[in-house]
Amino acid sequence: MDRFHLMNVYVAVAEEQGFASGARRLGLSPPAVTRAVAALEKRLGVKLLNRTTRHVRTTEAGQRYLEDARSVLAAADAVDESISGANAVPRGRLTVTAPVMFGRMFVMPAIVDYLQKFPDTEISALFLDRDVNLLEEGVDVAVRIGDLPDSSLRALPVGSVRQVVCASPAYLRSHGKPSSPEELAGHSLIVSSAVSNNPNWRFSSEQGDRSPRLKPRLTVTSNDAAIEAALRGFGITRLLSYQVARHVADSELQLLLEAFEPESRPIHVVHREGRLASATVRSFIDFTAAKLRADRLLN
């Protein structure tokens, strides 16, 4: 069988974690897909997949081969696209990841608009409050908030957000408004572990960084829950500016300690392919970056 065909079948089965689902993705019969994977394993002399009645998982060797096969297929697609020209119409499947709340508020509208503009594309969106390993989890594009560690990923800056402290007007009327970070120790604090597991919030001032030791009364696992508790007047919370912008604009929450805010956090669109990035990846990055850069909440 053709080597590229075998690679393509294997990638589909490994990413879908099933022969039947891989066959549906490729428009092939399950027996044909099973024969292709068996032929590939025979050619390589290595077991690529562990099969059970319920799951199909890559072996250690299979995971390494999956990563290399993706790169080879992407490079082959890029060569084809170079012949058809820079104006090739985006087509095919993309996997995109972003933080949960940011994804819902900003990335999903961009995804919907992109899919409507390019009907031959498909997108799988993973909105998770953790850094997804693009290579290991087969993700093409990610939106990241915060400083990026050194890596082989390409990054495109699209905006920035602030870490803000806020509370409801009702809470502040009852408990007073803190005028310094140290005064937070006398207040009811709400901490979202989706932002950080460290309850000691860092602040900046002319005298340097300040990290008062704080003890939260309420710790939650989602930013939405922290916002809800603050809206109900339970206490003071710290989130990212975009997460509470609507509530601040509607006077449901009030910003505190703005003079002590640390430096803004950058937002990047990152991807794992360099000059051989597919037309679909390139067009999605450009499309999404333009929308994010135009949003006043992020700039």
C-alpha positions, -999 to +999 in steps of 0.1 A: +000+000+000+010+036-005+031+049+024+013+082+027-021+064+027-009+042+055+003+072+075-030+091+069-050+061+081-029+056+111-031+093+121-069+091+118-072+060+139-048+073+166-064+107+169-100+092+169-089+064+192-109+039+173-109+020+140-146+026+133-144+063+141-112+066+120-129+049+091-158+073+093-134+103+093-117+090+062-148+077+044-134+041+043-147+008+056-135-004+090-119-036+075-099-014+051-087+007+079-078-023+100-058-038+071-039-006+065-028-003+102-018-039+102+002-034+070+020-004+085+029-022+117+042-051+096+063-028+074+078-010+105+081-042+126+067-022+155+034-024+174+018+011+171-015+006+188-028-012+219-063-025+212-090-035+237-127-041+232-134-005+242-103+016+234-075+020+210-044+037+224-009+044+210+021+026+223+052+046+232+066+039+197+032+046+182+030+081+199+065+090+185+054+077+150+021+097+153+040+129+159+064+123+130+036+112+107+017+144+114+047+165+105+053+145+073+017+148+062+016+185+070+048+191+050+033+172+020+001+193+022+023+224+023+041+213-009+007+208-026-005+242-015+027+259-028+017+247-063-019+259-060-007+293-048-011+315-018-048+319-024-056+283-018-091+279-002-088+266+034-101+231+039-098+202+063-098+198+100-083+220+128-080+215+165-080+247+186-075+252+223-080+281+247-088+288+284-125+280+292-139+315+297-117+332+271-126+305+246-163+310+252-162+348+251-137+355+223-125+324+205-158+307+198-172+338+180-141+337+158-145+300+152-181+303+141-174+332+118-144+313+103-165+281+097-192+302+080-166+319+058-149+286+048-175+258+045-149+231+037-133+234+071-140+216+104-129+226+139-126+208+172-125+232+201-108+223+234-116+249+261-095+239+291-080+259+320-046+242+316-018+244+290-024+218+264+007+201+249+001+208+212+023+181+199+012+153+222-025+161+220-026+168+183-036+205+186-029+229+157-036+263+173-037+276+209-046+309+226-023+314+256-026+341+283+007+349+301+044+348+294+054+320+272+082+296+281+109+291+255+097+265+230+096+256+194+061+271+191+055+301+169+037+329+188+017+359+175+009+386+200-027+397+198-034+417+230-031+418+268-052+416+300-048+428+335-051+410+369-078+429+387-092+428+422-130+435+425-160+432+448-197+441+447-208+476+458-230+459+485-200+441+500-179+473+500-207+492+517-208+466+545-171+459+549-153+490+536-129+494+507-092+483+511-067+510+503-036+487+503-029+450+495-022+443+531-057+454+541-071+424+521-062+402+551-091+416+570-116+408+542-136+378+529-116+365+499-127+344+470-099+325+452-103+307+418-079+278+414-085+281+377-063+312+379-038+300+404-035+276+433-014+302+452-037+322+475-010+349+480-017+375+454+013+395+440+010+433+437+033+460+423+042+494+437+070+520+435+086+502+465+086+469+446+065+437+445+042+430+474+028+396+483+007+398+515-001+365+531-038+359+526-062+332+536-093+328+514-126+320+529-139+304+496-119+285+470-136+275+438-124+256+407-139+279+381-138+316+373-175+317+367-181+305+403-157+332+417-176+358+398-210+345+410-198+346+446-185+382+443-218+393+426-237+379+455-217+401+479-197+374+496-163+390+493-134+402+472-119+382+443-091+385+418-095+376+382-085+388+347-099+420+334-118+405+305-136+381+328-153+408+348-154+436+322-192+434+316-200+433+353-177+463+360-194+482+331-228+475+345-216+486+380-223+451+394-186+449+405-162+476+414-124+475+407-101+478+438-064+485+443-058+496+407-027+514+416-011+481+428-019+460+397+010+440+384+021+442+347-004+432+321-004+396+309+002+391+271-021+371+249-006+351+221-020+328+193+005+300+191+009+271+167+033+242+163+042+245+126+066+269+111+070+278+075+052+246+064+020+255+083-010+246+062-032+272+044-060+263+069-038+269+099-023+301+085-057+315+075-073+306+109-044+323+128-047+354+107-085+355+109-085+350+147-057+374+154-074+402+135-106+397+156-088+396+189-067+426+181-098+446+172-115+438+206-112+468+230-113+445+260-080+429+250-061+461+239 
